[in-house]
Amino acid sequence: MADTQTFDEPHEAQFGDYLQLLKPRVMSLVVFTALVGLLVAPGGLHPVEGFAAVLFIALGAGASGALNMWWDADIDAVMRRTKSRPVPSGRVSAGEALGLGLALSGISVVMLWLATNAVAAGLLAFTIFFYAVVYSMWLKRLTPQNIVIGGAAGAFPPMIGWAAVTGSVSVEACLMFALIFMWTPPHFWALALFMKEDYANAGVPMLTVTHGRKSTRAHILVYTVLLAPVAVATAFTPIGGPVYLVAALGLSAGFLRGAWQIWRRDEVMAEADGYKVEKAVFRFSLLYLFALFGALLVEAVLRALAVGGW
Amino acid sequence: MAFKPEHEMHRRRFSRNLGVGVVLLGFVALVFALTVVKVTRGDPMAGYDHQVNPELAPAEASQ
């Protein structure tokens, strides 16, 4: 009779629940930036190899997402935004999330190696380790700079895409890494200002909780000021060009203006207009990253047509 | 003995099984396509297969 009980579990996991473990929304950014890193790199891959490379980079990112959901199930259950995730809601057991995460980590790294090269596979393995162990298990609950550290893991995909083609890491790949790395803190802290979640109850030291909201506003401005030169400097590398330079100057000016406005405001002003500026900057930051990487892609197409670059 | 060929569980798990099946088939197709691409290009496969093949030797070694 004990066997029949397993057939009648009230919340049996569906295929979509396992997909949710892979954080598909985060994956869309990974796919896009890895694809750009792969397409702007000198040389080229066969389309099948390129498709496989992007697929397994995305799968590796998904695997680290599943490991994150396994480890963070306790805090996900406390926070409103995350309590409906598959593990805290009981649809998928923590053990299944761990098993899926480990299995997909192994598959994605080995397959990326077979499809492309050892450097790309090594970078993917390090990214998974960094996100799951260094960020999720170690530093996320220890330091209010957790967003900065988590951002490093999210910054690797274009570098891995580049390495998949070239078999090495260059200044251009490092600049694409730096672009996402510097972009992540202002993006997430703008979100943290208007998403008043109970990170404190969950035991996660978010900057808004540990250092206050005024300090968070200053941090957004500082990181945006540091981001702008990285974005503009990329224009003067072999993957940049006039189109990218115009985009980087215009978008960075817009982001700086928004960060300046956030810094000038206080909570009374923000409450009065329902965090209008903070929400606008958050939305703009998404556009900023997609447009900058899109401009790199445009430059790559123009170079292929022999009309791009400097 | 009453024997029900399709348990209710099979219907409930159909979407999950279908998803896993599609993923596995896709994986097989991708590995096959990768194999075709790499074998067609043939770089790593061209080696000393049972007999010495002088034209494959690096330029420095052959001088």
Boltz contact constraints between the chains, C-beta under 6 A:
constraints:
  - contact:
      token1: [A, 7]
      token2: [B, 9]
      max_distance: 6.0
  - contact:
      token1: [A, 14]
      token2: [B, 15]
      max_distance: 6.0
  - contact:
      token1: [A, 14]
      token2: [B, 16]
      max_distance: 6.0
  - contact:
      token1: [A, 15]
      token2: [B, 15]
      max_distance: 6.0
  - contact:
      token1: [A, 15]
      token2: [B, 16]
      max_distance: 6.0
  - contact:
      token1: [A, 15]
      token2: [B, 19]
      max_distance: 6.0
  - contact:
      token1: [A, 46]
      token2: [B, 37]
      max_distance: 6.0
  - contact:
      token1: [A, 48]
      token2: [B, 33]
      max_distance: 6.0
  - contact:
      token1: [A, 48]
      token2: [B, 34]
      max_distance: 6.0
  - contact:
      token1: [A, 48]
      token2: [B, 37]
      max_distance: 6.0
  - contact:
      token1: [A, 52]
      token2: [B, 30]
      max_distance: 6.0
  - contact:
      token1: [A, 52]
      token2: [B, 34]
      max_distance: 6.0
  - contact:
      token1: [A, 115]
      token2: [B, 34]
      max_distance: 6.0
